[in-house]
Amino acid sequence: MNQKEIGNRTAEMTQRGVTPLVPYPGANRPWKCECQVCGHIVTPRYYTVVKSGKGGCNLCAKRNAAQHSKRAAAQRAIEMAKKLNLKPLSEYKGAQQIWVLECLICGTVASKKAHSVSNGKGCLKCNQGNGARKKKNAAEPAALEAMRNASLKPLAPYPGRQKPWVAQCTNCGRIVSPRVNGILSGQGGCVTCGNLKRAKTRSITEEDALKTLIAASAQPLEPFSGSRIPWKALCLKCGLIVKPRIANIKSGASACKRCAMVAADSSFDYFGPAIFYLVKNESLSAMKIGIAGKDTKRLSAHKSNGWDVVKVIEATYGYQAWYAEGKVLSWLRSDIGLPACVDSATMPQGGFTETFPAGEIDSEIVWKKVLAEISSSAMPIPQALLDGSVQRKARRTCTLVIDGVPCLNAYESNGYCRKHGLAFRMYGDPLFSKKIIFANTECEVLESGNPCGNKVDRRGMCSVHYYRNYVYGSPTVLKRATPKALPENCNVPGCDGVPYALEKCQKHYHSARRAKSKKGLM
């Protein structure tokens, strides 16, 4: 190419807004230039700028496109604002920028993001007012019917479901102000009439209370004080002291917690081996007593939360450890006057009610009291132990049977273990599993009609096909086109070397690359 043609091409690039800084490299090679608008150094191709008609500076092209898009978005937003009866009071600065507008209906001046106007959201005050009035008018007939069913006569206009409505009780004549939402949810309208009604249902004579307690296999040890007050009694099944409430017994509860636990699923077996422990937390300056089943992980849970084991003793039966714990805790609270010093948030594993300050009493004194209570002859012996009818309660397992084999994991809730219960709560199927198990050890993805055959890495595929599937959604997709085949020999005259890149051997390729780099072309 002669100098005249090169000069013409340089002039053509200059006319299109970029000034060449180096000699012409070729029609389809990067040409180092300076943008006449923004002054940035760019490397467009002559063919792209002149022949294809594209801009020479990408930064300027993107800036012009953004300005054009912003002007179009501003025009659309202004047109939508007019449809919504909104008058702009400030300049449109962008979809996510604050735009001050005035409502032409109510005169409210509000600042809101421009994209909300483009999405068709008008004056908030007008929309809320219209919607609230329509809902209120539609709900008024049902509210009046609910008030009549609750024996109430309204004395004021309907204010809404969530606001007090002044009315008169037709039974007692009192002026009340219930909420319609509360009445519809099952609450009474008049508090006084409700209290009288509940008092009649809760009242019980001492004779009926005694019959209820005896029917629950318990013998009273003190006079009856009320249906909701603990009544000290002796359990006729296990012989332990209990304090049930008659109201709870009438609701279906057992008079003796230990006897109820024998037939129920519980983490603590009152008639199985147990341990009594004393632990200490230096950072909290606290100590704690507690009981647990011999084969449970209760102590491990405390250790993982910063508690160190001070003393541990085994009890033949769980009721012995439970009885001693109650006695020692009562001694710490009533006689020594030590309150609980840790809250529930500090002890996520539970048991904060059995804590006490570590610096107020020596651990040896506490443990001496523990040993005395466990070996105390005053501890009542359950009748089931005396007649030999008690048995150690087996821990319940998961009820699920998979392919004829029962699941042996520990029971948690709803008849399932933790694993199957979680799947049931999340997906409605205890056997649901998002994980797909692949049995193949070699990648079976087809490439040119043949399986890959490489070692499986994840999800039944090798690392290459797994990455393609993860990034592009298909294991066979290729981001770049297949490179063209290289010639047999280097294209440098007289060189028979193996081609490495750009049809040159490795030696001549790097020589040409270094030469261009010195001239500032690469």
Long-range contacts (C-beta under 8 A, 24 or more apart in sequence): 9-46, 9-50, 12-46, 12-49, 12-50, 13-44, 13-46, 13-49, 13-50, 13-56, 16-49, 16-50, 16-55, 16-56, 17-55, 17-56, 17-57, 17-60, 18-42, 18-44, 18-49, 18-56, 18-57, 22-519, 22-520, 22-521, 25-521, 27-51, 32-520, 32-521, 35-59, 35-60, 70-94, 73-118, 76-118, 77-114, 77-117, 77-118, 80-117, 80-118, 80-120, 81-117, 84-117, 84-120, 84-121, 84-122, 84-123, 85-122, 85-123, 86-117, 86-122, 86-123, 136-160, 139-180, 142-184, 143-180, 146-180, 146-183, 146-184, 147-180, 147-183, 147-189, 150-178, 150-183, 150-188, 150-189, 150-190, 151-189, 151-190, 151-193, 152-176, 152-178, 152-183, 152-189, 152-190, 169-193, 202-227, 202-228, 202-247, 203-227, 204-246, 204-250, 209-246, 212-246, 212-249, 212-250, 213-244, 213-246, 213-249, 213-255, 216-244, 216-249, 216-254, 216-255, 216-256, 217-255, 217-256, 217-259, 218-242, 218-244, 218-255, 218-256, 235-259, 236-383, 237-382, 237-383, 237-384, 238-319, 238-382, 238-383, 238-384, 239-380, 239-381, 239-382, 239-383, 239-386, 240-319, 240-323, 240-380, 240-382, 241-380, 258-319, 258-322, 258-382, 261-393, 262-390, 262-393, 265-395, 265-396, 265-411, 266-393, 267-293, 267-296, 268-292, 268-293, 268-318, 268-322, 269-293, 269-318, 269-392, 269-393, 270-317, 270-318, 270-319, 270-322, 271-317, 271-318, 271-319, 271-382, 271-384, 271-385, 271-390, 271-391, 271-392, 271-393, 272-317, 272-318, 272-392, 272-393, 273-314, 273-315, 273-316, 273-317, 273-318, 273-392, 274-314, 274-315, 274-317, 274-318, 274-320, 274-321, 274-322, 275-299, 275-312, 275-313, 275-314, 275-315, 275-321, 276-312, 276-313, 276-315, 276-321, 276-324, 276-325, 276-370, 276-374, 277-309, 277-311, 277-312, 277-313, 278-309, 278-310, 278-311, 278-312, 278-363, 278-366, 278-367, 278-370, 279-307, 279-308, 279-309, 279-310, 280-307, 280-308, 280-310, 280-358, 280-363, 281-306, 281-307, 281-308, 281-342, 281-358, 282-308, 282-358, 284-341, 284-342, 284-346, 285-341, 285-357, 285-358, 285-359, 286-341, 286-342, 286-355, 286-356, 286-357, 286-358, 287-355, 287-356, 287-357, 287-358, 287-363, 287-366, 288-342, 288-351, 288-354, 288-355, 288-356, 289-325, 289-328, 289-329, 289-332, 289-354, 289-366, 289-370, 290-325, 290-351, 290-354, 291-315, 291-318, 291-321, 291-322, 291-325, 293-318, 301-349, 302-349, 302-351, 304-349, 305-347, 305-348, 305-349, 310-363, 310-367, 311-363, 311-367, 311-370, 313-370, 313-371, 313-374, 315-374, 317-385, 319-382, 320-374, 320-379, 321-374, 323-373, 323-379, 323-380, 324-370, 324-373, 324-374, 324-376, 324-379, 325-354, 327-373, 327-376, 328-366, 328-369, 328-370, 328-373, 329-354, 331-369, 332-356, 332-361, 332-366, 336-360, 336-361, 400-430, 400-431, 402-431, 436-460, 445-475, 445-476, 446-476, 447-476
